[in-house]
């Protein structure tokens, strides 16, 4: 079992490389903020996956 705070930190750290790629693809003022929904979605998908993996034991 993993506690919620640890799960959130791990998911946030795993989201960083994805966020960097997203931000590189939407650089510039015209597209500012367009990558945010994708980054948030990635974070919550990773958090859900981590919870499921730790709850299943592997």
PDBQT receptor file of N, H, CA, C and O in Angstrom, charges set to zero:
ATOM      1  N   UNK A   1       0.842  -1.179   0.000  1.00  0.00    +0.000 N 
ATOM      2  CA  UNK A   1       0.000   0.000   0.000  1.00  0.00    +0.000 C 
ATOM      3  C   UNK A   1       0.889   1.244   0.000  1.00  0.00    +0.000 C 
ATOM      4  O   UNK A   1       1.917   1.277   0.675  1.00  0.00    +0.000 OA
ATOM      5  N   UNK A   2       0.500   2.239  -0.738  1.00  0.00    +0.000 N 
ATOM      6  H   UNK A   2      -0.336   2.213  -1.286  1.00  0.00    +0.000 HD
ATOM      7  CA  UNK A   2       1.257   3.485  -0.827  1.00  0.00    +0.000 C 
ATOM      8  C   UNK A   2       0.353   4.630  -0.345  1.00  0.00    +0.000 C 
ATOM      9  O   UNK A   2      -0.824   4.690  -0.701  1.00  0.00    +0.000 OA
ATOM     10  N   UNK A   3       0.905   5.523   0.455  1.00  0.00    +0.000 N 
ATOM     11  H   UNK A   3       1.862   5.474   0.745  1.00  0.00    +0.000 HD
ATOM     12  CA  UNK A   3       0.075   6.622   0.939  1.00  0.00    +0.000 C 
ATOM     13  C   UNK A   3      -0.132   7.656  -0.173  1.00  0.00    +0.000 C 
ATOM     14  O   UNK A   3       0.631   7.704  -1.138  1.00  0.00    +0.000 OA
ATOM     15  N   UNK A   4      -1.154   8.466  -0.028  1.00  0.00    +0.000 N 
ATOM     16  H   UNK A   4      -1.774   8.427   0.755  1.00  0.00    +0.000 HD
ATOM     17  CA  UNK A   4      -1.547   9.413  -1.079  1.00  0.00    +0.000 C 
ATOM     18  C   UNK A   4      -0.468  10.443  -1.397  1.00  0.00    +0.000 C 
ATOM     19  O   UNK A   4      -0.274  10.793  -2.561  1.00  0.00    +0.000 OA
ATOM     20  N   UNK A   5       0.235  10.932  -0.377  1.00  0.00    +0.000 N 
ATOM     21  H   UNK A   5       0.077  10.648   0.568  1.00  0.00    +0.000 HD
ATOM     22  CA  UNK A   5       1.263  11.952  -0.617  1.00  0.00    +0.000 C 
ATOM     23  C   UNK A   5       2.438  11.381  -1.403  1.00  0.00    +0.000 C 
ATOM     24  O   UNK A   5       2.943  12.024  -2.323  1.00  0.00    +0.000 OA
ATOM     25  N   UNK A   6       2.866  10.195  -1.048  1.00  0.00    +0.000 N 
ATOM     26  H   UNK A   6       2.455   9.673  -0.300  1.00  0.00    +0.000 HD
ATOM     27  CA  UNK A   6       3.971   9.557  -1.774  1.00  0.00    +0.000 C 
ATOM     28  C   UNK A   6       3.558   9.266  -3.209  1.00  0.00    +0.000 C 
ATOM     29  O   UNK A   6       4.331   9.482  -4.142  1.00  0.00    +0.000 OA
ATOM     30  N   UNK A   7       2.364   8.785  -3.375  1.00  0.00    +0.000 N 
ATOM     31  H   UNK A   7       1.736   8.609  -2.617  1.00  0.00    +0.000 HD
ATOM     32  CA  UNK A   7       1.831   8.498  -4.701  1.00  0.00    +0.000 C 
ATOM     33  C   UNK A   7       1.805   9.768  -5.561  1.00  0.00    +0.000 C 
ATOM     34  O   UNK A   7       2.169   9.729  -6.736  1.00  0.00    +0.000 OA
ATOM     35  N   UNK A   8       1.377  10.882  -4.980  1.00  0.00    +0.000 N 
ATOM     36  H   UNK A   8       1.081  10.913  -4.025  1.00  0.00    +0.000 HD
ATOM     37  CA  UNK A   8       1.307  12.149  -5.709  1.00  0.00    +0.000 C 
ATOM     38  C   UNK A   8       2.700  12.630  -6.113  1.00  0.00    +0.000 C 
ATOM     39  O   UNK A   8       2.887  13.118  -7.227  1.00  0.00    +0.000 OA
ATOM     40  N   UNK A   9       3.664  12.497  -5.224  1.00  0.00    +0.000 N 
ATOM     41  H   UNK A   9       3.512  12.101  -4.319  1.00  0.00    +0.000 HD
ATOM     42  CA  UNK A   9       5.032  12.937  -5.527  1.00  0.00    +0.000 C 
ATOM     43  C   UNK A   9       5.635  12.091  -6.643  1.00  0.00    +0.000 C 
ATOM     44  O   UNK A   9       6.249  12.627  -7.566  1.00  0.00    +0.000 OA
ATOM     45  N   UNK A  10       5.465  10.779  -6.565  1.00  0.00    +0.000 N 
ATOM     46  H   UNK A  10       4.967  10.343  -5.815  1.00  0.00    +0.000 HD
ATOM     47  CA  UNK A  10       6.011   9.890  -7.600  1.00  0.00    +0.000 C 
ATOM     48  C   UNK A  10       5.368  10.199  -8.952  1.00  0.00    +0.000 C 
ATOM     49  O   UNK A  10       6.062  10.278  -9.966  1.00  0.00    +0.000 OA
ATOM     50  N   UNK A  11       4.056  10.373  -8.967  1.00  0.00    +0.000 N 
ATOM     51  H   UNK A  11       3.493  10.309  -8.144  1.00  0.00    +0.000 HD
ATOM     52  CA  UNK A  11       3.364  10.688 -10.220  1.00  0.00    +0.000 C 
ATOM     53  C   UNK A  11       3.844  12.022 -10.782  1.00  0.00    +0.000 C 
ATOM     54  O   UNK A  11       4.033  12.155 -11.991  1.00  0.00    +0.000 OA
ATOM     55  N   UNK A  12       4.041  13.005  -9.914  1.00  0.00    +0.000 N 
ATOM     56  H   UNK A  12       3.888  12.897  -8.932  1.00  0.00    +0.000 HD
ATOM     57  CA  UNK A  12       4.520  14.313 -10.369  1.00  0.00    +0.000 C 
ATOM     58  C   UNK A  12       5.916  14.199 -10.974  1.00  0.00    +0.000 C 
ATOM     59  O   UNK A  12       6.191  14.798 -12.014  1.00  0.00    +0.000 OA
ATOM     60  N   UNK A  13       6.790  13.443 -10.337  1.00  0.00    +0.000 N 
ATOM     61  H   UNK A  13       6.567  12.956  -9.492  1.00  0.00    +0.000 HD
ATOM     62  CA  UNK A  13       8.148  13.270 -10.861  1.00  0.00    +0.000 C 
ATOM     63  C   UNK A  13       8.144  12.539 -12.200  1.00  0.00    +0.000 C 
ATOM     64  O   UNK A  13       8.911  12.883 -13.100  1.00  0.00    +0.000 OA
ATOM     65  N   UNK A  14       7.295  11.543 -12.331  1.00  0.00    +0.000 N 
ATOM     66  H   UNK A  14       6.672  11.264 -11.600  1.00  0.00    +0.000 HD
ATOM     67  CA  UNK A  14       7.212  10.809 -13.598  1.00  0.00    +0.000 C 
ATOM     68  C   UNK A  14       6.574  11.642 -14.699  1.00  0.00    +0.000 C 
ATOM     69  O   UNK A  14       6.784  11.367 -15.880  1.00  0.00    +0.000 OA
ATOM     70  N   UNK A  15       5.806  12.647 -14.333  1.00  0.00    +0.000 N 
ATOM     71  H   UNK A  15       5.635  12.870 -13.373  1.00  0.00    +0.000 HD
ATOM     72  CA  UNK A  15       5.153  13.511 -15.308  1.00  0.00    +0.000 C 
ATOM     73  C   UNK A  15       6.126  14.533 -15.895  1.00  0.00    +0.000 C 
ATOM     74  O   UNK A  15       5.894  15.035 -16.995  1.00  0.00    +0.000 OA
ATOM     75  N   UNK A  16       7.195  14.845 -15.195  1.00  0.00    +0.000 N 
ATOM     76  H   UNK A  16       7.383  14.437 -14.301  1.00  0.00    +0.000 HD
ATOM     77  CA  UNK A  16       8.123  15.889 -15.638  1.00  0.00    +0.000 C 
ATOM     78  C   UNK A  16       8.691  15.674 -17.049  1.00  0.00    +0.000 C 
ATOM     79  O   UNK A  16       8.666  16.613 -17.844  1.00  0.00    +0.000 OA
ATOM     80  N   UNK A  17       9.198  14.490 -17.394  1.00  0.00    +0.000 N 
ATOM     81  H   UNK A  17       9.218  13.727 -16.748  1.00  0.00    +0.000 HD
ATOM     82  CA  UNK A  17       9.715  14.320 -18.759  1.00  0.00    +0.000 C 
ATOM     83  C   UNK A  17       8.628  14.476 -19.825  1.00  0.00    +0.000 C 
ATOM     84  O   UNK A  17       8.877  15.016 -20.903  1.00  0.00    +0.000 OA
ATOM     85  N   UNK A  18       7.438  14.003 -19.516  1.00  0.00    +0.000 N 
ATOM     86  H   UNK A  18       7.236  13.564 -18.641  1.00  0.00    +0.000 HD
ATOM     87  CA  UNK A  18       6.326  14.148 -20.451  1.00  0.00    +0.000 C 
ATOM     88  C   UNK A  18       5.968  15.627 -20.599  1.00  0.00    +0.000 C 
ATOM     89  O   UNK A  18       5.727  16.110 -21.706  1.00  0.00    +0.000 OA
ATOM     90  N   UNK A  19       5.937  16.327 -19.488  1.00  0.00    +0.000 N 
ATOM     91  H   UNK A  19       6.133  15.934 -18.589  1.00  0.00    +0.000 HD
ATOM     92  CA  UNK A  19       5.615  17.755 -19.511  1.00  0.00    +0.000 C 
ATOM     93  C   UNK A  19       6.640  18.530 -20.329  1.00  0.00    +0.000 C 
ATOM     94  O   UNK A  19       6.281  19.450 -21.065  1.00  0.00    +0.000 OA
ATOM     95  N   UNK A  20       7.897  18.168 -20.207  1.00  0.00    +0.000 N 
ATOM     96  H   UNK A  20       8.188  17.421 -19.610  1.00  0.00    +0.000 HD
ATOM     97  CA  UNK A  20       8.937  18.846 -20.975  1.00  0.00    +0.000 C 
ATOM     98  C   UNK A  20       8.711  18.664 -22.471  1.00  0.00    +0.000 C 
ATOM     99  O   UNK A  20       8.827  19.625 -23.232  1.00  0.00    +0.000 OA
ATOM    100  N   UNK A  21       8.393  17.461 -22.897  1.00  0.00    +0.000 N 
ATOM    101  H   UNK A  21       8.298  16.681 -22.278  1.00  0.00    +0.000 HD
ATOM    102  CA  UNK A  21       8.131  17.200 -24.318  1.00  0.00    +0.000 C 
ATOM    103  C   UNK A  21       6.914  17.977 -24.805  1.00  0.00    +0.000 C 
ATOM    104  O   UNK A  21       6.920  18.529 -25.905  1.00  0.00    +0.000 OA
ATOM    105  N   UNK A  22       5.876  18.017 -23.982  1.00  0.00    +0.000 N 
ATOM    106  H   UNK A  22       5.871  17.569 -23.089  1.00  0.00    +0.000 HD
ATOM    107  CA  UNK A  22       4.659  18.753 -24.349  1.00  0.00    +0.000 C 
ATOM    108  C   UNK A  22       4.968  20.237 -24.493  1.00  0.00    +0.000 C 
ATOM    109  O   UNK A  22       4.558  20.869 -25.467  1.00  0.00    +0.000 OA
ATOM    110  N   UNK A  23       5.686  20.789 -23.528  1.00  0.00    +0.000 N 
ATOM    111  H   UNK A  23       6.018  20.276 -22.737  1.00  0.00    +0.000 HD
ATOM    112  CA  UNK A  23       6.005  22.218 -23.563  1.00  0.00    +0.000 C 
ATOM    113  C   UNK A  23       6.916  22.568 -24.737  1.00  0.00    +0.000 C 
ATOM    114  O   UNK A  23       6.796  23.650 -25.311  1.00  0.00    +0.000 OA
ATOM    115  N   UNK A  24       7.812  21.674 -25.092  1.00  0.00    +0.000 N 
ATOM    116  H   UNK A  24       7.910  20.795 -24.625  1.00  0.00    +0.000 HD
ATOM    117  CA  UNK A  24       8.680  21.919 -26.251  1.00  0.00    +0.000 C 
ATOM    118  C   UNK A  24       7.862  21.977 -27.535  1.00  0.00    +0.000 C 
ATOM    119  O   UNK A  24       8.201  22.720 -28.456  1.00  0.00    +0.000 OA
ATOM    120  N   UNK A  25       6.794  21.202 -27.598  1.00  0.00    +0.000 N 
ATOM    121  H   UNK A  25       6.519  20.599 -26.850  1.00  0.00    +0.000 HD
ATOM    122  CA  UNK A  25       5.990  21.160 -28.821  1.00  0.00    +0.000 C 
ATOM    123  C   UNK A  25       4.999  22.315 -28.929  1.00  0.00    +0.000 C 
ATOM    124  O   UNK A  25       4.500  22.595 -30.020  1.00  0.00    +0.000 OA
ATOM    125  N   UNK A  26       4.706  22.989 -27.820  1.00  0.00    +0.000 N 
ATOM    126  H   UNK A  26       5.111  22.762 -26.935  1.00  0.00    +0.000 HD
ATOM    127  CA  UNK A  26       3.737  24.087 -27.858  1.00  0.00    +0.000 C 
ATOM    128  C   UNK A  26       4.370  25.398 -27.388  1.00  0.00    +0.000 C 
ATOM    129  O   UNK A  26       3.711  26.195 -26.721  1.00  0.00    +0.000 OA
ATOM    130  N   UNK A  27       5.628  25.627 -27.726  1.00  0.00    +0.000 N 
ATOM    131  H   UNK A  27       6.163  24.980 -28.268  1.00  0.00    +0.000 HD
ATOM    132  CA  UNK A  27       6.314  26.837 -27.295  1.00  0.00    +0.000 C 
ATOM    133  C   UNK A  27       5.755  28.066 -28.026  1.00  0.00    +0.000 C 
ATOM    134  O   UNK A  27       5.164  27.959 -29.101  1.00  0.00    +0.000 OA
ATOM    135  N   UNK A  28       5.953  29.177 -27.435  1.00  0.00    +0.000 N 
ATOM    136  H   UNK A  28       6.433  29.264 -26.562  1.00  0.00    +0.000 HD
ATOM    137  CA  UNK A  28       5.495  30.431 -28.008  1.00  0.00    +0.000 C 
ATOM    138  C   UNK A  28       4.246  30.950 -27.332  1.00  0.00    +0.000 C 
ATOM    139  O   UNK A  28       3.451  30.175 -26.799  1.00  0.00    +0.000 OA
ATOM    140  N   UNK A  29       4.071  32.272 -27.353  1.00  0.00    +0.000 N 
ATOM    141  H   UNK A  29       4.717  32.901 -27.786  1.00  0.00    +0.000 HD
ATOM    142  CA  UNK A  29       2.940  32.904 -26.686  1.00  0.00    +0.000 C 
ATOM    143  C   UNK A  29       1.599  32.481 -27.272  1.00  0.00    +0.000 C 
ATOM    144  O   UNK A  29       0.614  32.355 -26.544  1.00  0.00    +0.000 OA
ATOM    145  N   UNK A  30       1.557  32.265 -28.565  1.00  0.00    +0.000 N 
ATOM    146  H   UNK A  30       2.357  32.368 -29.157  1.00  0.00    +0.000 HD
ATOM    147  CA  UNK A  30       0.307  31.913 -29.240  1.00  0.00    +0.000 C 
ATOM    148  C   UNK A  30      -0.286  30.621 -28.678  1.00  0.00    +0.000 C 
ATOM    149  O   UNK A  30      -1.507  30.489 -28.587  1.00  0.00    +0.000 OA
ATOM    150  N   UNK A  31       0.562  29.677 -28.305  1.00  0.00    +0.000 N 
ATOM    151  H   UNK A  31       1.554  29.784 -28.379  1.00  0.00    +0.000 HD
ATOM    152  CA  UNK A  31       0.114  28.366 -27.846  1.00  0.00    +0.000 C 
ATOM    153  C   UNK A  31       0.233  28.179 -26.339  1.00  0.00    +0.000 C 
ATOM    154  O   UNK A  31       0.063  27.074 -25.824  1.00  0.00    +0.000 OA
ATOM    155  N   UNK A  32       0.525  29.265 -25.646  1.00  0.00    +0.000 N 
ATOM    156  H   UNK A  32       0.664  30.162 -26.065  1.00  0.00    +0.000 HD
ATOM    157  CA  UNK A  32       0.755  29.184 -24.201  1.00  0.00    +0.000 C 
ATOM    158  C   UNK A  32      -0.469  28.598 -23.500  1.00  0.00    +0.000 C 
ATOM    159  O   UNK A  32      -1.593  29.056 -23.709  1.00  0.00    +0.000 OA
ATOM    160  N   UNK A  33      -0.246  27.595 -22.678  1.00  0.00    +0.000 N 
ATOM    161  H   UNK A  33       0.666  27.222 -22.508  1.00  0.00    +0.000 HD
ATOM    162  CA  UNK A  33      -1.319  26.977 -21.920  1.00  0.00    +0.000 C 
ATOM    163  C   UNK A  33      -2.012  25.816 -22.618  1.00  0.00    +0.000 C 
ATOM    164  O   UNK A  33      -2.807  25.118 -21.989  1.00  0.00    +0.000 OA
ATOM    165  N   UNK A  34      -1.738  25.590 -23.891  1.00  0.00    +0.000 N 
ATOM    166  H   UNK A  34      -1.092  26.157 -24.402  1.00  0.00    +0.000 HD
ATOM    167  CA  UNK A  34      -2.419  24.516 -24.606  1.00  0.00    +0.000 C 
ATOM    168  C   UNK A  34      -1.959  23.136 -24.179  1.00  0.00    +0.000 C 
ATOM    169  O   UNK A  34      -2.712  22.174 -24.331  1.00  0.00    +0.000 OA
ATOM    170  N   UNK A  35      -0.773  23.004 -23.660  1.00  0.00    +0.000 N 
ATOM    171  H   UNK A  35      -0.161  23.785 -23.536  1.00  0.00    +0.000 HD
ATOM    172  CA  UNK A  35      -0.279  21.708 -23.228  1.00  0.00    +0.000 C 
ATOM    173  C   UNK A  35      -0.708  21.334 -21.822  1.00  0.00    +0.000 C 
ATOM    174  O   UNK A  35      -0.525  20.193 -21.396  1.00  0.00    +0.000 OA
ATOM    175  N   UNK A  36      -1.272  22.280 -21.106  1.00  0.00    +0.000 N 
ATOM    176  H   UNK A  36      -1.420  23.206 -21.451  1.00  0.00    +0.000 HD
ATOM    177  CA  UNK A  36      -1.627  22.043 -19.709  1.00  0.00    +0.000 C 
ATOM    178  C   UNK A  36      -2.629  20.906 -19.525  1.00  0.00    +0.000 C 
ATOM    179  O   UNK A  36      -2.407  20.064 -18.655  1.00  0.00    +0.000 OA
ATOM    180  N   UNK A  37      -3.713  20.830 -20.287  1.00  0.00    +0.000 N 
ATOM    181  H   UNK A  37      -3.894  21.514 -20.994  1.00  0.00    +0.000 HD
ATOM    182  CA  UNK A  37      -4.657  19.708 -20.086  1.00  0.00    +0.000 C 
ATOM    183  C   UNK A  37      -4.005  18.344 -20.289  1.00  0.00    +0.000 C 
ATOM    184  O   UNK A  37      -4.322  17.394 -19.573  1.00  0.00    +0.000 OA
ATOM    185  N   UNK A  38      -3.110  18.240 -21.246  1.00  0.00    +0.000 N 
ATOM    186  H   UNK A  38      -2.853  19.011 -21.828  1.00  0.00    +0.000 HD
ATOM    187  CA  UNK A  38      -2.421  16.982 -21.497  1.00  0.00    +0.000 C 
ATOM    188  C   UNK A  38      -1.497  16.622 -20.340  1.00  0.00    +0.000 C 
ATOM    189  O   UNK A  38      -1.395  15.452 -19.970  1.00  0.00    +0.000 OA
ATOM    190  N   UNK A  39      -0.822  17.618 -19.766  1.00  0.00    +0.000 N 
ATOM    191  H   UNK A  39      -0.905  18.568 -20.066  1.00  0.00    +0.000 HD
ATOM    192  CA  UNK A  39       0.054  17.362 -18.631  1.00  0.00    +0.000 C 
ATOM    193  C   UNK A  39      -0.755  16.926 -17.406  1.00  0.00    +0.000 C 
ATOM    194  O   UNK A  39      -0.359  15.998 -16.701  1.00  0.00    +0.000 OA
ATOM    195  N   UNK A  40      -1.864  17.579 -17.156  1.00  0.00    +0.000 N 
ATOM    196  H   UNK A  40      -2.186  18.333 -17.729  1.00  0.00    +0.000 HD
ATOM    197  CA  UNK A  40      -2.716  17.225 -16.021  1.00  0.00    +0.000 C 
ATOM    198  C   UNK A  40      -3.273  15.818 -16.199  1.00  0.00    +0.000 C 
ATOM    199  O   UNK A  40      -3.310  15.032 -15.253  1.00  0.00    +0.000 OA
ATOM    200  N   UNK A  41      -3.704  15.508 -17.413  1.00  0.00    +0.000 N 
ATOM    201  H   UNK A  41      -3.674  16.147 -18.182  1.00  0.00    +0.000 HD
ATOM    202  CA  UNK A  41      -4.225  14.175 -17.700  1.00  0.00    +0.000 C 
ATOM    203  C   UNK A  41      -3.156  13.109 -17.480  1.00  0.00    +0.000 C 
ATOM    204  O   UNK A  41      -3.433  12.050 -16.917  1.00  0.00    +0.000 OA
ATOM    205  N   UNK A  42      -1.943  13.393 -17.923  1.00  0.00    +0.000 N 
ATOM    206  H   UNK A  42      -1.718  14.254 -18.381  1.00  0.00    +0.000 HD
ATOM    207  CA  UNK A  42      -0.833  12.453 -17.734  1.00  0.00    +0.000 C 
ATOM    208  C   UNK A  42      -0.566  12.222 -16.251  1.00  0.00    +0.000 C 
ATOM    209  O   UNK A  42      -0.366  11.085 -15.822  1.00  0.00    +0.000 OA
ATOM    210  N   UNK A  43      -0.563  13.295 -15.475  1.00  0.00    +0.000 N 
ATOM    211  H   UNK A  43      -0.725  14.218 -15.824  1.00  0.00    +0.000 HD
ATOM    212  CA  UNK A  43      -0.337  13.181 -14.030  1.00  0.00    +0.000 C 
ATOM    213  C   UNK A  43      -1.375  12.263 -13.385  1.00  0.00    +0.000 C 
ATOM    214  O   UNK A  43      -1.021  11.361 -12.627  1.00  0.00    +0.000 OA
ATOM    215  N   UNK A  44      -2.652  12.492 -13.684  1.00  0.00    +0.000 N 
ATOM    216  H   UNK A  44      -2.940  13.226 -14.300  1.00  0.00    +0.000 HD
ATOM    217  CA  UNK A  44      -3.696  11.695 -13.039  1.00  0.00    +0.000 C 
ATOM    218  C   UNK A  44      -3.711  10.251 -13.536  1.00  0.00    +0.000 C 
ATOM    219  O   UNK A  44      -4.048   9.345 -12.774  1.00  0.00    +0.000 OA
ATOM    220  N   UNK A  45      -3.353  10.023 -14.791  1.00  0.00    +0.000 N 
ATOM    221  H   UNK A  45      -3.079  10.759 -15.410  1.00  0.00    +0.000 HD
ATOM    222  CA  UNK A  45      -3.255   8.643 -15.275  1.00  0.00    +0.000 C 
ATOM    223  C   UNK A  45      -2.123   7.910 -14.566  1.00  0.00    +0.000 C 
ATOM    224  O   UNK A  45      -2.283   6.754 -14.176  1.00  0.00    +0.000 OA
ATOM    225  N   UNK A  46      -0.975   8.574 -14.395  1.00  0.00    +0.000 N 
ATOM    226  H   UNK A  46      -0.845   9.514 -14.712  1.00  0.00    +0.000 HD
ATOM    227  CA  UNK A  46       0.150   7.958 -13.689  1.00  0.00    +0.000 C 
ATOM    228  C   UNK A  46      -0.192   7.706 -12.225  1.00  0.00    +0.000 C 
ATOM    229  O   UNK A  46       0.163   6.661 -11.679  1.00  0.00    +0.000 OA
ATOM    230  N   UNK A  47      -0.870   8.639 -11.590  1.00  0.00    +0.000 N 
ATOM    231  H   UNK A  47      -1.159   9.488 -12.033  1.00  0.00    +0.000 HD
ATOM    232  CA  UNK A  47      -1.252   8.475 -10.196  1.00  0.00    +0.000 C 
ATOM    233  C   UNK A  47      -2.182   7.272 -10.029  1.00  0.00    +0.000 C 
ATOM    234  O   UNK A  47      -2.040   6.493  -9.087  1.00  0.00    +0.000 OA
ATOM    235  N   UNK A  48      -3.124   7.131 -10.942  1.00  0.00    +0.000 N 
ATOM    236  H   UNK A  48      -3.240   7.765 -11.707  1.00  0.00    +0.000 HD
ATOM    237  CA  UNK A  48      -4.063   6.005 -10.907  1.00  0.00    +0.000 C 
ATOM    238  C   UNK A  48      -3.329   4.687 -11.133  1.00  0.00    +0.000 C 
ATOM    239  O   UNK A  48      -3.599   3.693 -10.459  1.00  0.00    +0.000 OA
ATOM    240  N   UNK A  49      -2.397   4.687 -12.090  1.00  0.00    +0.000 N 
ATOM    241  H   UNK A  49      -2.177   5.495 -12.638  1.00  0.00    +0.000 HD
ATOM    242  CA  UNK A  49      -1.616   3.493 -12.384  1.00  0.00    +0.000 C 
ATOM    243  C   UNK A  49      -0.763   3.092 -11.178  1.00  0.00    +0.000 C 
ATOM    244  O   UNK A  49      -0.693   1.913 -10.830  1.00  0.00    +0.000 OA
ATOM    245  N   UNK A  50      -0.124   4.059 -10.549  1.00  0.00    +0.000 N 
ATOM    246  H   UNK A  50      -0.181   5.017 -10.831  1.00  0.00    +0.000 HD
ATOM    247  CA  UNK A  50       0.690   3.768  -9.370  1.00  0.00    +0.000 C 
ATOM    248  C   UNK A  50      -0.145   3.160  -8.259  1.00  0.00    +0.000 C 
ATOM    249  O   UNK A  50       0.267   2.179  -7.640  1.00  0.00    +0.000 OA
ATOM    250  N   UNK A  51      -1.299   3.724  -8.003  1.00  0.00    +0.000 N 
ATOM    251  H   UNK A  51      -1.633   4.521  -8.506  1.00  0.00    +0.000 HD
ATOM    252  CA  UNK A  51      -2.168   3.183  -6.948  1.00  0.00    +0.000 C 
ATOM    253  C   UNK A  51      -2.559   1.749  -7.252  1.00  0.00    +0.000 C 
ATOM    254  O   UNK A  51      -2.516   0.884  -6.377  1.00  0.00    +0.000 OA
ATOM    255  N   UNK A  52      -2.936   1.505  -8.484  1.00  0.00    +0.000 N 
ATOM    256  H   UNK A  52      -2.971   2.207  -9.195  1.00  0.00    +0.000 HD
ATOM    257  CA  UNK A  52      -3.346   0.142  -8.871  1.00  0.00    +0.000 C 
ATOM    258  C   UNK A  52      -2.174  -0.824  -8.729  1.00  0.00    +0.000 C 
ATOM    259  O   UNK A  52      -2.339  -1.924  -8.202  1.00  0.00    +0.000 OA
ATOM    260  N   UNK A  53      -0.991  -0.422  -9.194  1.00  0.00    +0.000 N 
ATOM    261  H   UNK A  53      -0.857   0.471  -9.623  1.00  0.00    +0.000 HD
ATOM    262  CA  UNK A  53       0.189  -1.298  -9.124  1.00  0.00    +0.000 C 
ATOM    263  C   UNK A  53       0.578  -1.616  -7.679  1.00  0.00    +0.000 C 
ATOM    264  O   UNK A  53       0.870  -2.765  -7.346  1.00  0.00    +0.000 OA
ATOM    265  N   UNK A  54       0.581  -0.592  -6.825  1.00  0.00    +0.000 N 
ATOM    266  H   UNK A  54       0.344   0.342  -7.095  1.00  0.00    +0.000 HD
ATOM    267  CA  UNK A  54       0.969  -0.812  -5.439  1.00  0.00    +0.000 C 
ATOM    268  C   UNK A  54      -0.089  -1.607  -4.699  1.00  0.00    +0.000 C 
ATOM    269  O   UNK A  54       0.248  -2.428  -3.846  1.00  0.00    +0.000 OA
ATOM    270  N   UNK A  55      -1.370  -1.383  -5.005  1.00  0.00    +0.000 N 
ATOM    271  H   UNK A  55      -1.643  -0.716  -5.698  1.00  0.00    +0.000 HD
ATOM    272  CA  UNK A  55      -2.440  -2.129  -4.351  1.00  0.00    +0.000 C 
ATOM    273  C   UNK A  55      -2.433  -3.601  -4.752  1.00  0.00    +0.000 C 
ATOM    274  O   UNK A  55      -2.779  -4.474  -3.957  1.00  0.00    +0.000 OA
ATOM    275  N   UNK A  56      -2.028  -3.867  -6.011  1.00  0.00    +0.000 N 
ATOM    276  H   UNK A  56      -1.747  -3.158  -6.657  1.00  0.00    +0.000 HD
ATOM    277  CA  UNK A  56      -1.948  -5.261  -6.487  1.00  0.00    +0.000 C 
ATOM    278  C   UNK A  56      -0.664  -5.929  -6.038  1.00  0.00    +0.000 C 
ATOM    279  O   UNK A  56      -0.540  -7.152  -6.102  1.00  0.00    +0.000 OA
ATOM    280  N   UNK A  57       0.286  -5.136  -5.585  1.00  0.00    +0.000 N 
ATOM    281  H   UNK A  57       0.185  -4.143  -5.533  1.00  0.00    +0.000 HD
ATOM    282  CA  UNK A  57       1.539  -5.699  -5.094  1.00  0.00    +0.000 C 
ATOM    283  C   UNK A  57       2.599  -5.886  -6.166  1.00  0.00    +0.000 C 
ATOM    284  O   UNK A  57       3.499  -6.713  -6.019  1.00  0.00    +0.000 OA
ATOM    285  N   UNK A  58       2.497  -5.127  -7.233  1.00  0.00    +0.000 N 
ATOM    286  H   UNK A  58       1.766  -4.455  -7.353  1.00  0.00    +0.000 HD
ATOM    287  CA  UNK A  58       3.562  -5.273  -8.211  1.00  0.00    +0.000 C 
ATOM    288  C   UNK A  58       3.209  -4.708  -9.492  1.00  0.00    +0.000 C 
ATOM    289  O   UNK A  58       4.008  -4.752 -10.427  1.00  0.00    +0.000 OA
TER     290      UNK A  58
